[in-house]
Amino acid sequence: MAKELVVYFSVYGTAKIVAEEIAKQTGADIAEIEPVVPYDSNRDHYNALARLAKKEHDEDQRPAIRNKIDIEGYDRIYIGYPMATGWSNILMNTIEAVSLEREYVETWLDRRELDYLIYNDPAAYVELVLNGDVKEYLDKVRQGQ
């Protein structure tokens, strides 16, 4: 049996919900990435958070992480992070891994479709990523099916 790990970073808690569901369905270990300086989780401050995320991205910043996550010995690693701000969270770069779904997301509509599942039906999103065909699913969405 493959040893699996779910690594996630969550500002508002949505990535945490999805990460917990993946861990539950797969039996994987789970670890949260914790920044030394926490991000503002008040949804009323979303625009400021989006500006900060863009600044970090544009300046190729690597915010410090409070906890070391040992990824050695895992056969499969699932990665979750906020996407609503439009950034591939810089914290994820520090573990030098790539999310599987990024292979298939080609347009803003693709991203919106997957975001819809994440927020409205996390279990369906997890099922799609773990057992479905993300590319086929998004192709059907693009074709209006």
trRosetta pair geometry for C-beta under 8 A, 3 or more apart (Angstrom, degrees):
i j d omega theta_ij theta_ji phi_ij phi_ji
2 75 3.9 -111 -159 74 97 144
2 76 5.5 47 148 -1 135 109
3 29 7.9 9 179 0 87 110
3 73 6.2 -30 91 142 152 81
3 74 5.2 -118 109 -124 96 53
3 75 5.2 115 48 3 66 93
3 76 7.8 170 87 29 43 71
4 26 5.4 -66 90 143 156 130
4 27 7.2 97 50 82 117 70
4 28 3.7 -75 107 -106 103 104
4 29 7.1 171 95 22 55 70
4 74 6.4 80 -130 -161 20 102
4 75 6.7 -52 -72 61 61 84
4 76 4.6 -18 -112 70 90 98
4 77 7.3 172 -159 -84 62 34
4 78 7.0 33 179 -9 107 98
5 28 5.7 176 -92 -179 13 109
5 29 4.9 -22 -111 68 74 96
5 30 7.3 158 -164 -89 61 27
5 31 6.5 -5 -174 9 109 108
5 71 6.4 -150 65 -129 157 74
5 74 4.4 -54 -2 -118 114 154
5 76 7.5 174 29 93 63 55
5 77 5.0 -14 68 -115 97 78
5 78 7.2 -163 97 29 48 70
6 19 4.8 145 154 -163 126 86
6 22 5.0 140 -103 92 138 117
6 23 4.6 -103 15 -65 143 93
6 26 7.6 136 -48 53 111 130
6 28 4.9 108 -22 106 91 133
6 29 7.1 -166 25 92 71 46
6 30 4.5 -15 65 -111 104 77
6 31 7.3 164 86 26 57 60
6 77 7.8 156 -93 -164 23 57
6 78 4.6 -18 -111 67 73 109
6 80 7.0 11 -176 1 95 112
7 19 7.9 -99 94 -135 12 128
7 30 7.9 171 -77 -158 33 50
7 31 5.3 -15 -109 69 72 95
7 32 8.0 153 -158 -100 54 17
7 33 6.4 57 176 -40 93 100
7 69 6.0 101 -122 158 120 160
7 71 7.2 -32 -51 -92 143 111
7 77 6.0 4 4 -175 112 106
7 78 7.2 167 26 82 63 54
7 79 5.4 -14 70 -109 94 69
7 80 7.4 176 93 28 48 70
7 95 6.6 -70 145 74 161 175
7 97 7.5 94 59 52 140 151
8 15 4.9 174 -174 146 117 106
8 16 6.2 158 114 -91 141 48
8 18 7.6 159 -117 77 147 88
8 19 3.7 -85 -28 -75 153 149
8 30 7.5 -15 11 -165 107 93
8 31 7.7 156 24 85 64 50
8 32 6.0 -35 73 -114 80 63
8 33 6.8 -144 99 11 29 89
8 79 7.2 153 -87 -165 56 42
8 80 3.8 -8 -114 66 103 102
8 81 6.6 -174 -156 -67 62 53
9 15 6.5 6 81 103 42 156
9 32 7.1 111 -98 -169 43 69
9 33 4.2 -41 -77 62 95 114
9 35 7.7 61 -144 -34 122 94
9 80 7.3 -171 33 100 52 65
9 81 4.7 20 54 -115 97 87
9 82 7.0 -75 104 -4 89 83
9 89 5.6 -148 78 120 138 160
9 91 4.9 112 -86 86 165 140
9 92 6.6 -127 12 -59 130 82
10 13 5.6 82 155 -95 129 19
10 14 6.6 -178 -145 52 110 50
10 15 3.8 -160 -92 61 92 100
10 16 4.1 -82 3 -34 169 89
10 19 7.3 -120 -44 3 124 129
10 32 7.2 -63 19 -140 97 108
10 80 7.4 6 -65 119 92 108
10 81 7.7 -145 -71 -131 49 40
10 82 6.7 119 -132 -53 44 90
11 15 7.8 66 16 16 59 118
11 39 4.9 -53 -118 90 109 131
11 40 7.9 24 -166 78 114 42
11 41 5.4 -175 171 -106 70 78
11 49 6.9 110 -178 -162 159 147
11 82 5.2 -3 12 -53 107 148
12 41 6.0 156 -92 -157 49 86
12 43 6.3 62 -118 -79 123 96
12 82 7.1 95 16 -105 92 122
12 84 7.9 -9 18 30 138 142
13 16 5.0 -56 -155 38 52 120
13 17 6.3 58 149 -27 77 98
13 41 7.7 73 -28 -161 87 126
14 17 5.7 -49 -153 29 35 112
14 18 6.7 28 153 -11 66 104
14 82 7.4 93 59 -108 107 77
14 84 7.8 77 45 -23 151 125
14 118 6.2 68 166 149 118 108
14 119 6.3 -31 -136 -95 134 73
14 122 7.9 -165 -167 -88 76 121
15 18 5.8 -56 -149 41 35 109
15 19 6.0 39 152 -23 68 108
15 80 4.3 158 -166 143 98 109
15 81 5.8 23 -122 -117 155 12
15 82 5.8 -96 -32 -62 129 57
16 19 5.6 -54 -143 37 29 113
16 20 6.2 30 157 -19 64 106
16 32 7.1 7 -108 -105 98 118
16 80 8.0 171 -63 107 26 137
17 20 6.0 -56 -150 35 26 110
17 21 6.5 25 152 -18 62 107
17 122 5.4 -103 128 -97 108 167
18 21 5.7 -56 -150 36 33 112
18 22 6.4 34 153 -20 67 104
18 80 5.5 172 89 -133 114 149
18 118 5.8 -34 -70 -144 138 91
18 122 5.0 -139 -91 -151 72 111
18 125 6.3 -48 -126 93 116 131
18 126 6.4 177 -159 -66 78 98
19 22 5.8 -53 -149 35 31 110
19 23 6.3 30 154 -17 65 107
19 30 6.0 116 152 -146 105 117
19 32 7.7 124 107 -89 163 77
19 78 7.4 163 -128 109 73 114
19 80 4.7 -137 -69 36 97 147
20 23 5.7 -54 -146 39 31 112
20 24 6.2 36 153 -23 65 106
20 30 6.8 36 -99 -126 54 164
21 24 5.5 -51 -146 35 31 114
21 25 6.3 23 158 -13 66 108
21 122 5.3 157 -8 136 159 112
21 123 5.9 -136 -160 -92 141 60
21 126 4.7 -131 119 -46 115 156
22 25 6.1 -61 -145 42 28 104
22 26 5.9 -2 166 5 66 118
22 28 6.6 -17 130 37 87 133
22 78 5.2 -133 155 115 152 165
22 80 7.5 178 9 -41 144 131
22 126 5.1 -157 -77 -134 71 115
22 129 7.5 -38 -103 81 117 129
22 130 6.9 166 -133 -60 87 122
23 26 6.4 -71 -133 51 22 92
23 27 7.6 -35 178 149 55 2
23 28 4.8 -104 -123 68 64 88
23 29 7.2 -60 -135 120 112 10
23 30 4.2 -30 -88 -60 153 118
25 126 5.9 140 13 145 150 132
25 127 7.7 -143 -141 -78 165 64
25 130 6.5 -144 112 -7 135 172
26 78 7.6 146 20 -18 160 140
26 130 6.7 -151 -68 -126 110 139
28 76 7.8 -91 -106 88 126 98
28 78 6.7 95 103 16 176 117
29 74 7.8 -111 42 -100 116 120
31 67 7.7 -150 -178 117 105 131
31 69 4.7 132 135 -129 149 118
32 67 7.7 65 86 51 70 144
33 65 5.9 -63 -166 -136 91 122
33 67 7.3 -157 -139 61 39 99
33 69 6.6 -66 -89 -23 77 139
33 91 5.2 140 135 153 141 127
33 92 7.5 -162 6 -81 169 55
33 94 7.9 138 -149 61 134 118
33 95 7.5 -115 -92 -25 131 127
34 38 7.7 -34 -169 -90 79 86
34 65 6.7 104 71 -167 52 74
34 66 4.3 -48 102 48 103 117
34 67 5.0 63 37 6 108 107
35 38 5.9 147 71 -95 99 37
35 39 6.6 72 38 -25 145 83
35 63 5.2 -1 -141 131 118 129
35 64 6.9 103 -162 81 70 55
35 65 6.2 -66 -107 -109 45 52
35 66 6.5 66 125 -14 13 94
35 91 6.0 -97 -73 -96 101 131
36 63 7.0 -154 33 166 89 89
36 64 4.1 7 -2 91 131 107
36 65 6.8 -171 -30 -140 81 3
36 66 5.0 144 -84 -68 56 80
37 63 6.7 -105 46 -161 97 120
37 64 7.5 80 2 53 84 93
38 41 7.5 -42 159 -25 113 100
39 49 6.2 74 179 -132 112 109
39 52 7.5 170 -133 97 100 144
40 45 4.9 -43 128 90 138 144
40 48 6.8 9 52 92 148 117
40 49 5.8 -134 63 -75 98 104
42 45 4.6 63 83 10 100 108
43 46 5.7 8 -171 -52 55 103
45 48 4.7 -42 179 40 89 118
45 49 6.0 96 120 -26 85 97
46 49 5.6 -61 -151 38 33 112
46 50 6.2 33 154 -21 69 105
46 85 7.7 -161 -172 -93 84 92
47 50 5.6 -51 -147 34 32 113
47 51 6.5 34 153 -19 64 103
48 51 5.7 -52 -150 35 33 112
48 52 6.4 34 151 -19 64 105
49 52 5.6 -54 -148 37 33 112
49 53 6.3 35 153 -21 66 105
49 85 6.3 -104 121 -98 96 137
50 53 5.7 -51 -146 35 31 113
50 54 6.4 32 154 -18 64 105
50 85 4.5 -168 -108 -146 76 98
50 86 7.1 49 -147 30 104 102
50 87 8.0 167 -145 -14 62 112
51 54 5.8 -55 -150 37 31 111
51 55 6.3 33 152 -21 65 106
52 55 5.6 -54 -148 36 32 113
52 56 6.4 32 154 -19 66 104
53 56 5.8 -53 -148 36 30 111
53 57 6.3 29 153 -18 64 108
53 85 4.7 74 43 137 164 145
53 86 7.6 134 108 64 133 72
53 87 4.2 -153 160 4 118 153
53 89 7.4 -66 -139 -110 112 65
53 90 7.7 -173 -149 -8 69 102
54 57 5.7 -57 -148 39 31 112
54 58 6.0 27 157 -18 68 110
54 85 7.9 -134 -42 159 78 107
54 86 7.8 14 -77 83 94 109
54 87 6.7 -144 -74 -70 50 123
55 58 5.9 -56 -139 40 27 108
55 59 6.0 5 166 1 64 115
55 61 7.6 21 123 0 74 134
56 59 6.4 -71 -140 51 22 96
56 61 4.2 -87 -149 52 73 119
56 63 6.8 -31 -136 -33 136 105
56 87 7.6 68 70 -168 103 158
56 90 4.8 -104 143 -18 123 150
57 60 7.5 19 179 -74 30 39
57 61 7.8 -54 -39 31 19 85
57 87 5.2 -140 -53 -135 137 118
57 88 7.7 105 -112 48 121 69
57 90 6.4 -147 -79 -62 62 106
61 90 5.9 15 84 -167 76 163
62 90 6.3 -150 -108 165 43 110
62 93 6.5 -105 -112 88 94 116
62 94 5.8 121 -164 -79 105 99
63 90 6.1 98 10 99 93 121
63 91 6.1 -40 62 -81 106 82
65 68 7.4 116 105 -83 114 43
65 69 7.9 -65 149 -3 146 95
65 91 6.5 111 -85 -150 105 97
65 94 5.8 180 -23 102 129 160
69 95 6.5 -24 69 -99 119 131
70 73 7.7 21 140 26 103 106
71 74 5.6 -72 -173 27 65 124
71 77 5.9 3 -151 -89 116 146
71 95 6.4 104 -28 -167 144 115
71 97 7.5 -157 -144 -52 167 136
74 77 5.4 81 116 -66 138 90
77 97 5.9 -68 97 -146 135 156
78 100 7.9 -49 -125 4 67 115
78 129 7.7 93 -138 134 117 133
79 92 6.2 90 178 -142 128 119
79 95 7.8 -174 -113 80 124 131
79 97 5.5 171 -62 109 146 122
79 98 7.5 178 39 117 151 14
79 99 4.8 -120 77 -87 109 79
80 99 7.7 94 -86 -111 34 122
81 88 7.3 75 87 -166 138 53
81 89 4.0 -129 172 21 136 131
81 91 7.0 176 -125 66 130 101
81 92 5.0 -82 -44 -52 156 127
81 99 7.5 -122 23 -58 100 134
82 85 6.0 42 132 9 116 103
82 87 7.8 30 96 65 93 86
82 89 5.8 92 48 -61 80 124
83 86 7.4 63 175 -76 59 20
83 87 7.8 -155 -133 60 44 44
83 88 7.8 8 -111 -95 82 51
83 111 6.7 -145 153 -162 129 107
83 115 6.5 -134 88 -87 115 102
83 118 8.0 119 40 17 118 168
84 115 6.6 111 -89 -136 78 131
87 90 7.3 -28 155 -29 126 77
88 92 6.5 -88 160 56 83 132
88 93 7.8 91 120 -52 101 94
88 99 8.0 -149 -141 12 107 119
88 102 7.4 36 -109 -103 129 139
89 92 4.9 95 79 -6 89 102
90 93 5.5 -41 -165 17 50 117
90 94 7.7 56 146 -26 66 92
91 94 6.0 -45 -169 14 45 114
92 95 6.5 -63 -167 38 47 97
92 97 6.9 -94 178 64 89 82
92 99 7.6 -24 -173 -37 153 100
93 96 6.9 33 -178 -77 48 49
98 102 6.1 -100 177 50 94 135
99 102 4.8 100 75 -15 91 104
100 103 6.2 -37 -179 6 51 113
100 129 6.8 123 77 -163 123 98
100 134 7.5 145 129 6 99 154
101 104 6.0 -69 -166 43 54 102
101 105 6.1 47 146 -27 86 109
101 114 6.5 114 -179 -139 143 159
101 129 6.2 -55 -65 -115 110 108
101 134 5.8 -147 -122 -152 77 161
102 105 5.9 -54 -131 31 38 108
103 134 7.8 104 71 85 97 133
103 135 7.7 -52 111 -68 101 104
104 110 7.1 -159 128 -171 77 139
104 134 4.6 166 37 120 167 112
104 135 4.8 -133 -121 -81 123 69
104 138 5.6 151 156 17 112 148
105 110 4.4 169 -143 118 67 128
105 111 5.4 70 -164 -70 127 74
105 114 6.7 -66 -94 3 117 144
105 138 7.3 -152 -97 -111 49 159
106 110 5.5 99 41 -13 62 152
106 138 7.5 133 17 146 97 141
107 110 4.9 113 54 -1 70 97
107 111 7.3 -132 102 1 45 86
107 142 7.6 108 28 -103 136 110
108 111 5.5 -54 -152 38 38 113
108 112 6.2 40 150 -22 69 105
109 112 5.5 -51 -144 37 34 113
109 113 6.3 38 155 -23 65 103
109 141 7.2 -179 141 133 106 114
109 142 7.1 117 100 -99 132 73
110 113 5.8 -56 -152 33 28 111
110 114 6.6 19 155 -9 64 106
110 138 5.0 26 -127 -147 102 128
110 141 7.3 130 -106 84 60 136
110 142 7.5 -10 -73 -65 88 101
111 114 6.1 -60 -150 42 30 104
111 115 6.1 33 152 -21 66 109
112 115 5.5 -54 -144 38 31 114
112 116 6.4 40 153 -28 64 100
113 116 5.6 -47 -154 25 31 115
113 117 7.0 26 151 -13 61 101
113 138 6.7 150 75 -115 146 79
113 141 5.0 25 -115 -165 162 163
114 117 5.7 -52 -153 36 39 110
114 118 6.3 42 149 -23 68 104
114 125 6.9 94 -164 -131 72 110
114 138 7.9 -22 -50 -86 101 109
115 118 5.4 -52 -145 35 35 114
115 119 6.2 18 162 -7 69 109
116 119 6.4 -67 -147 45 24 98
116 120 5.6 -17 172 17 65 122
117 120 6.5 -73 -122 55 20 87
117 121 5.4 -56 -152 64 63 91
117 122 7.5 118 148 -94 69 28
117 124 5.5 -113 -155 93 105 103
117 125 3.9 138 133 -76 110 95
117 128 6.8 -15 174 15 163 144
118 122 6.1 35 -158 -101 43 73
118 125 5.0 72 -80 -85 54 168
119 122 7.8 54 -74 -60 6 82
121 124 3.9 14 131 22 119 119
121 125 6.4 144 97 -20 72 84
122 125 5.4 -54 -149 35 37 115
122 126 6.3 37 155 -19 69 104
123 126 5.7 -52 -149 36 32 111
123 127 6.3 35 151 -20 64 106
124 127 5.5 -52 -145 38 32 115
124 128 6.3 36 153 -22 64 104
125 128 5.7 -54 -150 34 30 112
125 129 6.4 21 156 -13 65 107
126 129 6.0 -58 -145 40 30 105
126 130 5.9 14 163 -7 67 116
127 130 6.2 -64 -136 47 23 101
127 131 5.6 -42 -172 42 63 109
127 132 6.3 66 130 -25 71 110
128 131 7.5 -74 -109 59 10 66
128 132 3.9 -43 -142 39 51 140
128 134 6.2 95 154 -89 98 74
128 137 5.9 14 -153 -49 122 169
129 132 7.1 15 -16 43 18 94
129 134 6.5 33 -105 -69 55 119
132 136 7.7 -129 162 60 88 106
132 137 6.0 42 145 -45 129 130
133 136 3.7 35 107 22 121 116
133 137 6.2 159 88 -20 64 85
134 137 5.6 -56 -146 37 30 115
134 138 6.3 22 159 -13 66 108
135 138 6.1 -60 -147 41 26 104
135 139 6.2 31 153 -23 64 107
136 139 5.6 -52 -146 34 31 115
136 140 6.6 32 155 -19 64 103
137 140 6.0 -58 -157 34 29 109
137 141 6.6 28 148 -19 64 106
138 141 5.3 -49 -146 35 39 115
138 142 6.3 44 153 -22 67 102
139 142 5.7 -54 -151 34 31 113
139 143 6.5 18 154 -10 64 110
140 143 5.8 -63 -147 44 31 105
140 145 4.1 -79 -171 67 88 117
141 144 7.7 44 179 -70 31 21
141 145 7.3 -87 -68 53 24 72
